[in-house]
Amino acid sequence: MNKRHIGYAVKSLNRRIDRAIENIPAVNENGKLTGVQFWMLNFLFRSAGKDVFQRDVEEEFKIRRSSATEILKSMEAAGLIRRVPVEYDARLKKIELTEYAEEVRRQIQAQVERSEARMTQGFSEAELDAFFDYVDRFKANLAQMEQDG
């Protein structure tokens, strides 16, 4: 019997999505934008108008502080973000997008729209709703597993 594995299927899908991201000129031409940075930028774009801190990134991506630090350092070195101290707490630095990041935003948005349209081609709204419901349930089950130890 051929057992299908959800984790493998999701990882395989993720690799294909990453390949689509690599087709963005800003990623392809200058090599400054990795797949992880792409998703982090997307999060920062969606958070426009709000102060975003490293802890927000850690929570959004369910990553450790050390991982977030390294990713943010590389994004800062690539000229995508800057970390700016806030007036009310010298220990905190909010993450701001640079002008360069704003330039690639348009390319990212266009590629996301193309990729989403292609991936969802042939699926009904009900099927997409079911997919997102399943994903939420998978995440909840895994969160419970993490809590159970």
Phi and psi in degrees as GROMACS dihedral restraints (atoms count N, CA, C in turn):
[ dihedral_restraints ]
;  ai    aj    ak    al  type     phi  dphi    fc
    3     4     5     6     1   -88.1    20    10
    4     5     6     7     1   107.4    20    10
    6     7     8     9     1   -84.5    20    10
    7     8     9    10     1   127.2    20    10
    9    10    11    12     1   -88.8    20    10
   10    11    12    13     1   142.4    20    10
   12    13    14    15     1  -116.8    20    10
   13    14    15    16     1   124.3    20    10
   15    16    17    18     1   -62.3    20    10
   16    17    18    19     1   -45.0    20    10
   18    19    20    21     1   -58.1    20    10
   19    20    21    22     1   -43.4    20    10
   21    22    23    24     1   -65.0    20    10
   22    23    24    25     1   -43.1    20    10
   24    25    26    27     1   -62.2    20    10
   25    26    27    28     1   -42.3    20    10
   27    28    29    30     1   -67.1    20    10
   28    29    30    31     1   -42.8    20    10
   30    31    32    33     1   -62.5    20    10
   31    32    33    34     1   -41.5    20    10
   33    34    35    36     1   -63.5    20    10
   34    35    36    37     1   -44.0    20    10
   36    37    38    39     1   -61.5    20    10
   37    38    39    40     1   -43.0    20    10
   39    40    41    42     1   -60.8    20    10
   40    41    42    43     1   -40.1    20    10
   42    43    44    45     1   -62.5    20    10
   43    44    45    46     1   -39.8    20    10
   45    46    47    48     1   -67.0    20    10
   46    47    48    49     1   -39.0    20    10
   48    49    50    51     1   -64.3    20    10
   49    50    51    52     1   -43.0    20    10
   51    52    53    54     1   -59.1    20    10
   52    53    54    55     1   -39.9    20    10
   54    55    56    57     1   -63.7    20    10
   55    56    57    58     1   -36.9    20    10
   57    58    59    60     1   -65.4    20    10
   58    59    60    61     1   -37.5    20    10
   60    61    62    63     1   -64.1    20    10
   61    62    63    64     1   -37.4    20    10
   63    64    65    66     1   -64.3    20    10
   64    65    66    67     1   -13.9    20    10
   66    67    68    69     1   -82.7    20    10
   67    68    69    70     1    -2.6    20    10
   69    70    71    72     1   -73.3    20    10
   70    71    72    73     1   127.5    20    10
   72    73    74    75     1   -51.6    20    10
   73    74    75    76     1   -40.9    20    10
   75    76    77    78     1   -62.0    20    10
   76    77    78    79     1   -30.8    20    10
   78    79    80    81     1   -80.1    20    10
   79    80    81    82     1   -47.6    20    10
   81    82    83    84     1   -68.1    20    10
   82    83    84    85     1   -43.9    20    10
   84    85    86    87     1   -77.9    20    10
   85    86    87    88     1   -41.8    20    10
   87    88    89    90     1  -110.7    20    10
   88    89    90    91     1    -6.9    20    10
   90    91    92    93     1    63.8    20    10
   91    92    93    94     1    16.1    20    10
   93    94    95    96     1   -88.6    20    10
   94    95    96    97     1   -10.1    20    10
   96    97    98    99     1  -120.8    20    10
   97    98    99   100     1   113.9    20    10
   99   100   101   102     1   -89.9    20    10
  100   101   102   103     1   170.4    20    10
  102   103   104   105     1   -59.2    20    10
  103   104   105   106     1   -42.3    20    10
  105   106   107   108     1   -63.7    20    10
  106   107   108   109     1   -42.8    20    10
  108   109   110   111     1   -64.2    20    10
  109   110   111   112     1   -37.0    20    10
  111   112   113   114     1   -55.8    20    10
  112   113   114   115     1   -51.3    20    10
  114   115   116   117     1   -67.1    20    10
  115   116   117   118     1   -34.2    20    10
  117   118   119   120     1   -68.1    20    10
  118   119   120   121     1   -41.3    20    10
  120   121   122   123     1   -61.4    20    10
  121   122   123   124     1   -42.4    20    10
  123   124   125   126     1   -57.1    20    10
  124   125   126   127     1   -43.8    20    10
  126   127   128   129     1   -61.1    20    10
  127   128   129   130     1   -44.9    20    10
  129   130   131   132     1   -65.5    20    10
  130   131   132   133     1   -37.9    20    10
  132   133   134   135     1   -61.5    20    10
  133   134   135   136     1   -43.9    20    10
  135   136   137   138     1   -67.3    20    10
  136   137   138   139     1   -22.0    20    10
  138   139   140   141     1   -95.7    20    10
  139   140   141   142     1    12.9    20    10
  141   142   143   144     1   -52.9    20    10
  142   143   144   145     1   137.6    20    10
  144   145   146   147     1    91.5    20    10
  145   146   147   148     1    -9.0    20    10
  147   148   149   150     1  -114.1    20    10
  148   149   150   151     1   150.8    20    10
  150   151   152   153     1   -75.9    20    10
  151   152   153   154     1   125.7    20    10
  153   154   155   156     1  -116.9    20    10
  154   155   156   157     1   132.0    20    10
  156   157   158   159     1  -119.2    20    10
  157   158   159   160     1   169.6    20    10
  159   160   161   162     1   -55.9    20    10
  160   161   162   163     1   -39.2    20    10
  162   163   164   165     1   -61.6    20    10
  163   164   165   166     1   -31.1    20    10
  165   166   167   168     1   -67.1    20    10
  166   167   168   169     1   -39.7    20    10
  168   169   170   171     1   -64.5    20    10
  169   170   171   172     1   -45.3    20    10
  171   172   173   174     1   -58.2    20    10
  172   173   174   175     1   -43.9    20    10
  174   175   176   177     1   -69.2    20    10
  175   176   177   178     1   -44.6    20    10
  177   178   179   180     1   -60.8    20    10
  178   179   180   181     1   -42.1    20    10
  180   181   182   183     1  -101.6    20    10
  181   182   183   184     1     2.6    20    10
  183   184   185   186     1    52.1    20    10
  184   185   186   187     1    51.0    20    10
  186   187   188   189     1  -121.1    20    10
  187   188   189   190     1   159.6    20    10
  189   190   191   192     1   -73.0    20    10
  190   191   192   193     1   159.2    20    10
  192   193   194   195     1   -56.0    20    10
  193   194   195   196     1   -44.3    20    10
  195   196   197   198     1   -62.8    20    10
  196   197   198   199     1   -39.2    20    10
  198   199   200   201     1   -65.9    20    10
  199   200   201   202     1   -44.7    20    10
  201   202   203   204     1   -61.8    20    10
  202   203   204   205     1   -41.7    20    10
  204   205   206   207     1   -58.9    20    10
  205   206   207   208     1   -47.3    20    10
  207   208   209   210     1   -64.5    20    10
  208   209   210   211     1   -43.5    20    10
  210   211   212   213     1   -63.7    20    10
  211   212   213   214     1   -45.7    20    10
  213   214   215   216     1   -65.4    20    10
  214   215   216   217     1   -37.6    20    10
  216   217   218   219     1   -60.4    20    10
  217   218   219   220     1   -44.7    20    10
  219   220   221   222     1   -67.1    20    10
  220   221   222   223     1   -35.2    20    10
  222   223   224   225     1   -68.3    20    10
  223   224   225   226     1   -36.6    20    10
  225   226   227   228     1   -67.2    20    10
  226   227   228   229     1   -43.9    20    10
  228   229   230   231     1   -63.6    20    10
  229   230   231   232     1   -31.7    20    10
  231   232   233   234     1   -80.9    20    10
  232   233   234   235     1    -3.6    20    10
  234   235   236   237     1    81.4    20    10
  235   236   237   238     1    18.9    20    10
  237   238   239   240     1   -88.7    20    10
  238   239   240   241     1   -34.6    20    10
  240   241   242   243     1  -135.8    20    10
  241   242   243   244     1   166.8    20    10
  243   244   245   246     1  -136.9    20    10
  244   245   246   247     1   148.9    20    10
  246   247   248   249     1  -106.0    20    10
  247   248   249   250     1   122.6    20    10
  249   250   251   252     1  -119.2    20    10
  250   251   252   253     1   126.9    20    10
  252   253   254   255     1   -61.3    20    10
  253   254   255   256     1   146.4    20    10
  255   256   257   258     1   -98.6    20    10
  256   257   258   259     1   149.5    20    10
  258   259   260   261     1   -64.4    20    10
  259   260   261   262     1   -34.4    20    10
  261   262   263   264     1   -83.4    20    10
  262   263   264   265     1    -9.4    20    10
  264   265   266   267     1  -158.4    20    10
  265   266   267   268     1   106.6    20    10
  267   268   269   270     1   -62.5    20    10
  268   269   270   271     1   -20.8    20    10
  270   271   272   273     1   -76.8    20    10
  271   272   273   274     1   -24.0    20    10
  273   274   275   276     1   -92.8    20    10
  274   275   276   277     1   139.6    20    10
  276   277   278   279     1  -128.0    20    10
  277   278   279   280     1   122.7    20    10
  279   280   281   282     1   -82.6    20    10
  280   281   282   283     1   154.3    20    10
  282   283   284   285     1   -97.2    20    10
  283   284   285   286     1   123.0    20    10
  285   286   287   288     1  -118.6    20    10
  286   287   288   289     1   144.4    20    10
  288   289   290   291     1   -78.6    20    10
  289   290   291   292     1   144.5    20    10
  291   292   293   294     1   -89.3    20    10
  292   293   294   295     1   175.4    20    10
  294   295   296   297     1   -62.8    20    10
  295   296   297   298     1   -38.1    20    10
  297   298   299   300     1   -59.5    20    10
  298   299   300   301     1   -44.6    20    10
  300   301   302   303     1   -62.2    20    10
  301   302   303   304     1   -37.9    20    10
  303   304   305   306     1   -64.6    20    10
  304   305   306   307     1   -34.5    20    10
  306   307   308   309     1   -64.2    20    10
  307   308   309   310     1   -40.8    20    10
  309   310   311   312     1   -80.3    20    10
  310   311   312   313     1   -13.2    20    10
  312   313   314   315     1   -55.5    20    10
  313   314   315   316     1   -45.3    20    10
  315   316   317   318     1   -60.2    20    10
  316   317   318   319     1   -44.0    20    10
  318   319   320   321     1   -64.9    20    10
  319   320   321   322     1   -41.9    20    10
  321   322   323   324     1   -62.5    20    10
  322   323   324   325     1   -47.5    20    10
  324   325   326   327     1   -60.5    20    10
  325   326   327   328     1   -42.7    20    10
  327   328   329   330     1   -63.7    20    10
  328   329   330   331     1   -42.4    20    10
  330   331   332   333     1   -68.6    20    10
  331   332   333   334     1   -39.4    20    10
  333   334   335   336     1   -61.1    20    10
  334   335   336   337     1   -45.3    20    10
  336   337   338   339     1   -62.0    20    10
  337   338   339   340     1   -43.2    20    10
  339   340   341   342     1   -63.2    20    10
  340   341   342   343     1   -45.6    20    10
  342   343   344   345     1   -64.5    20    10
  343   344   345   346     1   -44.6    20    10
  345   346   347   348     1   -63.0    20    10
  346   347   348   349     1   -42.6    20    10
  348   349   350   351     1   -62.1    20    10
  349   350   351   352     1   -42.2    20    10
  351   352   353   354     1   -68.6    20    10
  352   353   354   355     1   -44.3    20    10
  354   355   356   357     1   -65.0    20    10
  355   356   357   358     1   -34.5    20    10
  357   358   359   360     1   -94.3    20    10
  358   359   360   361     1     0.7    20    10
  360   361   362   363     1   -57.2    20    10
  361   362   363   364     1   128.5    20    10
  363   364   365   366     1    87.0    20    10
  364   365   366   367     1    -0.9    20    10
  366   367   368   369     1  -102.5    20    10
  367   368   369   370     1   138.6    20    10
  369   370   371   372     1   -80.3    20    10
  370   371   372   373     1   165.3    20    10
  372   373   374   375     1   -58.8    20    10
  373   374   375   376     1   -39.9    20    10
  375   376   377   378     1   -63.3    20    10
  376   377   378   379     1   -40.2    20    10
  378   379   380   381     1   -66.0    20    10
  379   380   381   382     1   -40.7    20    10
  381   382   383   384     1   -67.0    20    10
  382   383   384   385     1   -40.2    20    10
  384   385   386   387     1   -59.5    20    10
  385   386   387   388     1   -42.9    20    10
  387   388   389   390     1   -63.4    20    10
  388   389   390   391     1   -43.0    20    10
  390   391   392   393     1   -56.5    20    10
  391   392   393   394     1   -50.8    20    10
  393   394   395   396     1   -65.5    20    10
  394   395   396   397     1   -34.0    20    10
  396   397   398   399     1   -62.8    20    10
  397   398   399   400     1   -44.2    20    10
  399   400   401   402     1   -62.0    20    10
  400   401   402   403     1   -44.8    20    10
  402   403   404   405     1   -60.7    20    10
  403   404   405   406     1   -44.9    20    10
  405   406   407   408     1   -60.1    20    10
  406   407   408   409     1   -40.2    20    10
  408   409   410   411     1   -68.6    20    10
  409   410   411   412     1   -40.6    20    10
  411   412   413   414     1   -58.2    20    10
  412   413   414   415     1   -46.6    20    10
  414   415   416   417     1   -63.5    20    10
  415   416   417   418     1   -41.3    20    10
  417   418   419   420     1   -63.4    20    10
  418   419   420   421     1   -41.4    20    10
  420   421   422   423     1   -63.3    20    10
  421   422   423   424     1   -42.2    20    10
  423   424   425   426     1   -69.0    20    10
  424   425   426   427     1   -36.3    20    10
  426   427   428   429     1   -63.4    20    10
  427   428   429   430     1   -41.3    20    10
  429   430   431   432     1   -63.2    20    10
  430   431   432   433     1   -40.7    20    10
  432   433   434   435     1   -61.4    20    10
  433   434   435   436     1   -40.3    20    10
  435   436   437   438     1   -63.5    20    10
  436   437   438   439     1   -40.2    20    10
  438   439   440   441     1   -68.8    20    10
  439   440   441   442     1   -36.4    20    10
  441   442   443   444     1   -71.0    20    10
  442   443   444   445     1   -22.1    20    10
